[in-house]
């Protein structure tokens, strides 16, 4: 069993959880408690669930639209490449 962690360490871990940095929170918990990886992961996941229920507004949200640009580029290639090939080789249909 690990050692108790200080209120200051708990606050640091909570800040990492609120910021979406679960891996950093797990590392901090392990460093301060001496617990293993599984115990630290379980602790942080339980803490996150409690914090989300208690104060969901403190969590950093993802930027809107993150990841959409890549999908738009792929879709654009799926349309533009066949069209360009059809025009280059004189085909009437892509």
C-alpha positions in Angstrom: 0.0 0.0 0.0 1.3 3.5 -0.8 1.9 6.4 1.4 -0.7 9.2 1.9 -0.3 12.2 -0.4 -0.3 15.8 0.7 -3.1 18.2 0.0 -0.7 20.2 -2.2 0.0 17.0 -4.3 -3.7 16.3 -4.5 -4.3 19.8 -5.8 -1.6 19.3 -8.5 -3.1 16.0 -9.6 -6.5 17.6 -9.8 -5.2 20.5 -11.9 -3.7 17.9 -14.3 -7.0 16.1 -14.5 -8.9 19.3 -15.2 -6.4 20.1 -17.9 -7.0 16.8 -19.6 -3.5 15.6 -18.8 -4.3 12.1 -17.3 -0.9 10.7 -17.9 0.8 13.5 -16.1 -1.7 13.1 -13.2 -0.9 9.4 -13.0 2.8 10.1 -12.9 2.3 12.7 -10.1 0.2 10.3 -8.1 2.8 7.5 -8.5 5.6 9.9 -7.5 3.8 11.1 -4.3 2.1 7.8 -3.3 4.6 5.1 -4.3 1.7 3.1 -5.8 2.0 1.1 -9.0 0.7 2.0 -12.4 -2.7 0.2 -12.1 -3.4 1.7 -8.7 -2.5 5.2 -10.0 -4.6 4.8 -13.1 -7.6 3.6 -11.1 -7.1 6.5 -8.6 -7.0 9.1 -11.4 -9.9 7.7 -13.3 -12.0 7.7 -10.1 -10.9 11.2 -9.3 -11.8 12.4 -12.8 -15.3 10.9 -12.5 -15.8 12.6 -9.1 -14.5 15.9 -10.4 -16.7 15.8 -13.5 -19.7 15.1 -11.4 -18.8 17.9 -8.9 -17.5 20.6 -11.2 -17.7 19.8 -15.0 -17.2 23.5 -15.9 -13.6 23.4 -14.8 -12.5 20.9 -17.4 -10.6 22.2 -20.4 -12.7 21.4 -23.5 -11.2 20.4 -26.9 -10.9 23.1 -29.5 -13.9 23.1 -31.8 -13.4 21.4 -35.1 -10.2 19.6 -34.2 -9.5 16.9 -36.6 -12.0 18.0 -39.3 -9.4 19.5 -41.6 -7.7 16.2 -42.2 -11.0 14.6 -43.2 -11.8 17.5 -45.5 -8.4 17.1 -47.2 -9.0 13.4 -47.7 -12.4 13.9 -49.1 -11.1 16.6 -51.4 -8.4 14.2 -52.7 -11.1 11.6 -53.2 -12.9 13.9 -55.6 -10.2 16.0 -57.1 -7.7 13.3 -58.0 -10.1 11.2 -60.1 -11.4 14.4 -61.8 -7.8 15.6 -62.6 -6.9 12.2 -64.0 -10.0 12.1 -66.1 -9.3 15.6 -67.5 -5.6 14.7 -68.1 -6.4 11.6 -70.1 -9.3 13.0 -71.9 -12.0 10.8 -70.4 -15.6 12.2 -70.5 -16.5 10.4 -67.2 -14.3 10.0 -64.1 
